[in-house]
Every structure is written in C-alpha cells, then in structure tokens.
Amino acid sequence: MKSAEGNKGTKALWRVLALLLVFVMIAAACGDDDGDDGEADDGSTASDDMDDGDMDDMDDDGHDHDDDMDDDGHDHDDDMDDMDDGDMDDMDDMGDMDGDFSAAFLYISPVGEAGWTWAHDQGRLYAEEATGIPTVFVDSIDDTSAADTEAAIRTLVADGHDVIIGTSFGYMDTMEAMADEFPDVVFEHVSGYKANETNFGNTFGKIYQPRYLTGMIAGAATETNQIGYVAAFPIPEVARGINAFTLGAQRVNPDVEVVVQWTSTWFDPAIEGDAADALLEGGADVIAMHQDTTSAGLAAEAAGARWVSYNSDMSEFAPDAYLASAIWNWGPRYAEIISSAADGSYAPGFYWGGYADGIVDIGSIADDVDSDIVAQVQDIRQQMIDGTFAVFSGPLFAQDGTQLLAEGEVMDPGMLLGEAFFVQGVVGDIG
Amino acid sequence: MIFGLTFPEAAVIGLLFAAIQFGAMIYLASLGEMIAERAGVLNLGVEGMMAMGAVGGFVFAIETGNPWLGLLAAAVIGGAVAMIHGLFAVVLGANQVVSGLALTIFGVGLANFWGTDYEGLRPEVQFVDVDWGPLSDISWIGRILFQQSPLAYSAVLLGCLTWFVLNRTRGGLALRAAGESAATADAAGHSVLGLRLFAVAIGGAFAGIGGAYLSLSISPGWTVGVVAGRGWIAVALVIFGAWKVRRVALGAFLFGLAMALPNRTESFDLPWDPILWSMLPYILTIAVMIAGALVLRNRPPPAPAALGLPFRREER
C-alpha cells in the first residue's frame, strides 16, 4: 500500500518534470522569434569575426557586383559592417531613448548569400549608408503566421523604431492593422496591393523589364530553341515575368519556345530542382525560374545546361550554367522611404518603380554570351532607363493567337497589373 | 496515348528516377520510425530529426570537405536528438505523442538556429551520382536504377539489413517483443529500456540520414524549411506499410511518385490546375489512413501491441 502510493507520487512527479521540460523545449524552439534583435546582432558580429573565408569572398563579389551595376556602391560593405555593430549595440543598450530616428526591416528568411532577402538586406545597408539613419532587421518571420508577424512588429514598435518595412507578401494584412494602431510609425509593405492615406504604403518594382533582357540572352543561348521556366504560382506577377522573358527571347530568336512548369512553391528546393530536371528532360537547354532558391540553377549546372537567375546575381552558385539574372536594387527606394519619413514628408501610395528609378536591373552577364547580344541588351537597357522602350507593346498576341495589342499600342497599367494570360510562344497553361 | 494522355519516354524515365530518389529519402526516415515503433515507441519527432540531420550533414560536409563525414555526422546527430525523446518517452515514461511533437518543434527550431550561418551557402560538397559503368548505360533501367545517388543504394541496403535484423536475429526478436509485450520481453531477461532506447536512437540516425539526403544530394545546400513536412509523410508511411519493411518500401516509392508527378504536369500535359497535383502526396496520406481504417475494421491491428505504452516494471 505504502510503496504503491510512493510509486504513484514519484510517477506524478516524473510526469510534471517531463511536461515542464517539454515546455522548456518548446519555449527554446520558439525562442528564435523573440530573440531576433540579438540574432541580428550576432549575425553582423559573426560576419566580422567568424566566417572569414566565405564572407570575404562575398564582400569581394559584392564590390564587383556594385561596380558593374551602378557607380555609387563602392566601399559600402566594409564600412557598413563596422558601423552596423556600433549601431546595433547602441540599439540594444539604449533602445530608442535618445530619440534617434531608426528603421526596422522584417524578413521572411535569413539573409544568406543570395536571393530575395539578401537583395532586401543589400537595400537596407545602402539606405543606412545613404541616410545615416540606423536600421535593424529581424529575419525568419513566417508570413503565413499573422501572430508571428504581429508579435515581431509590436516588438519593433516597442523598441522605438519609426519605420517598419516588411518584405514579404503575407505581412500585408497585419501591417495594415498595425498601421492603424500605431499612426506615428510609417509602415511600408513590399509586393502587396494595400495602402492607406497616412502611414501605410506599398512598394514594388517592374522586374519584368530586366526579365525581358535576360530573355534576350537566354533566347540567343538556346540551341534546342526550348527554354524551361520553373514558375511559382499562376499570379500576374509571375505571368508578367514569363511573358516579358518570352518576348525578350523572341526578339533575338523567333523560333524559341518557353515551356512553363508550375511548382506551387516559393521556396522548396527539392521540388524546384526536380521541376528543372523535368524541363531539361523534356528538351530544354536553358532554365529560368521565379522561386527564391538556387536549386533550379544547380540542376541546370549538373545537366550541363544554362540558367537565368532571379532576385540577385547568383553566378557563383552555378558558374558554368549561369547566363544572366534579373535583380532587385532596393537601396535607393528604401533610402527615399526612410529619409522622407524622418523629415515628415512621407506620403504613402503605390510605388511601382522601373528601370528609370533604378529599382531593377540585370546582374552580371556570362563571359561567353555573344558580344553582339550584349550590345543589343545594353541598348534596350538604356532605352528602358530613358523610358522610351515598352516591353508590352503591339503587335502582341496571346498564346492562342488572338491579338492583344495592335501595332503601336502600349499595354495600359491595368492590363499590365492584372496579367493573367500567356503570350504567343509560351507553352503551358495558366489558371 | 492512353486516355488522351501522352507519355514521352524522357518524361517517364525522369519521373521514375525522381520517384526513386524522393522515395528513398522518405524511406530512410520511415524505416527508422518503423524500427522505433516495432520496439513500442511512437516518435513523432521525425521532422525535427530530419531537419537536424539535414543541417548537421551539410555543416559537417562543408567543414570537412567530405560528404561521407557529413552523412556520418547526420546519423550521429539524428540519433543524439532522438535520445531527447528517449529520455522523456522511454526512460521517464512521458506521453509519447507530446514528447515527439516537442521534438519536432525543437529539432526544426534548433536546426534553423544552427543553420543561420550556413543558410544559402554554395554547396561545395555534395554526393555525386554513382556510375555503375555498363549498367548505367542500359536504356531506361540504366538511368532509373543505376545513376542514383549513393544514398539511394544505402537506403536499399539499410532496408535489407533492417529486415534481416528484425526477422532473423535474436536481437531483432527481442526488439519486437519489447514492442508487442514489454512485460514478456522483460520476463525473458531483456532490458526493455535498453532495447527501446536503442531502437529510438537507430530511428533517429536513419531520419538524420534521410535529412542529409536532402541537403547533400537532392537539393544540395541548407535553407530553412528544406524538409518541408516530409518527416510527417514518413510517419504516415509506417502505418501505410503496416510496420513491414517491404510494404513501407512500396509505399515510399508511391509517395516518391506523388512528389515527382506534380513537377511534370507540363511534360505529361496533365489536365487540371498544377496546384491540385501538388496536393497529391497529402491527399494520398489521408486516403491511405481512411483506407487503412476501413480495411482493418474487423481484423487485429497490424500495429505493435505495446506501441505508445510506456513500460515500468511491476506496474502491470
């Protein structure tokens, strides 16, 4: 009797202990959301101290990249790293008690070495340099979780940040609600379609313009006249990219076909690599893609095919396959948002910048691309910068041959924004 | 043309190749889960163990420059993380479902944290597909069976080994006894605790290898979310395979097909929205559960009788 009771007591104790430890484990696992300021801090320290080899490479590449692209970005990175640390520490120690104006960025994934979030972080560093206003970021905030997004934003607001820039589509509704609740904070959302009258604005860019240029390079490179396009979801943003890419390819190669394989993913390396394999098996010898991973490029590299990357210059991931890339250059826009918020002139709206605004560009072009094609690309690029070249202009035909635009006609913004069709030359179904 | 569908040769070969590749990856994790369950321990932490294996394998492969050392590390790390579940669920007798779920959350979180500095790094080290010489040149079969990653062959080897140990050795008998009737195994002089801990550790090691298959072979590199729910499919597969090595293998191949087919809707010119096709693995999971429940309604369940029950001497 006695021993049985004792046994029961021990059992209950063990159970409580086990449950407690499980809770500790859960708390530890979720902790990386809470401790993000710290993480960001660690991140920049690490880049100075730890990963010398890799990071140095990266910095060097960063320079080349900047030099190619625009002339204003020379010694950013090194200065930034040092400055960063100082600022971050200040932020941590004093919060915003000194009244300094500061901006915070919300990222969907870690910064890494390339891709969507990396491009945004380059923009953040640029803005910090250009405006002198300190910035911080929190990464890996799941945009499918409104609760996580809201918690991250509340923390940033409580820390005293005056501008919150969210760089993933799914943050939109939460940011809209937070903008209502915190009217003194400026919220800018990237890639969505909502804004308010006072403190919630929207930013995106005409990435289809550089996609047209990468299409020209891909169209000249293909020998099978078949280009595979690993596409994310059948939404206008993706369709517009495919169409612009196809029109660019047709400009230099009228016989070219662009075969579209949907993956229904933004970020699933295993699936995207496999979809690229499937397109290569089907006879494509150049791969283009829309997702945030490099796996389509790795598949092309393994198959001895060529590859056009997106978001950032990913040449180092697949050096033999890489042809060109359509890339984002968020820096000037972020500097504009932050400085206008600081001097009170910020006005929310729908910003959709293009080449003329410097928000999009093409990355490095592979050395073996024909110099005549490069010259043509540079020529069109200049026309885009000057605003004299429209990607979607007549005569333009839909996939089934119906004429969309007559000779001399230019697509109006409404049709451009709602593009839910394929142009002639695209193989595949949309919605 | 069958039923108005076209079957281009290259696409069919590619589909079968990819199905085996994906299938072998899930099979490894499933096999490990099956071993743990045959010993009576349900471990829902497969997703977490796979994530740890994926990041650990990649980190060690990059740091040592050798993918095999990465693989070894993934197995060790998977086994070590599994021992968290071993401590709570086996030694302390805590609820296995809760402890397993916690392991998934913990494992994925820790993997993401650990991988921060390795996120999106160039995969300088990865497994190269095996070249079997003349065998690899055979049409159809050469590509499908004899140009796979070394990990696909290790999955087959581990499957055979698992079958042999479970069904043809005294140790395997003891392990199954611990899962069917722990008290009997105990009375026969076996250490139920030891057997179960061993099974959980091996299960974790297999899941770790499955994770490394992703990060070192299928989509080389580490990124948050690379496992993408495949650990859960591995758990479902054990039920699908009725806790039998060969049936789990068959199920893994089917799920591999279900993963590979949505990526080829264009090659096969399949009807319907691609998004519907990408649901296939998950629809299959649910269908299998329902079918299993219906088929087994009037039969003894194939699950190990002591599955999920903690063992403490003299309690029952």
Interface residues (C-beta under 8 A of the other chain):
Chain A: K11 W14 R15 L17 A18 L19 L21 V22 M25 I26 A28 A29 C30 G31 D32 E39 G43 A46 M50 D51 D54 S109 P110 V111 G112 E113 A114 G115 W118 S140 F233 P234 V259 V260 Q261 W262 T263 S264 T265 F267 D268 P269 A270 I271 E272 G273 D274 A275 D277 A278 L279 E281 G282 G283 T293 T294 S295 L298 E316 F317 V427 G428 G431
Chain B: P8 A10 A11 I13 G14 L15 A18 F22 I84 F88 L92 G93 A94 N95 V98 S99 A102 L103 I105 F106 V108 G109 L110 N112 F113 G115 T116 D117 E119 G120 L121 R122 P123 L214 I218 S219 P220 G221 T223 V224 G225 V226 A228 M259 A260 P262 N263 R264 T265 E266 S267 D273 P274 I275 S278 R312
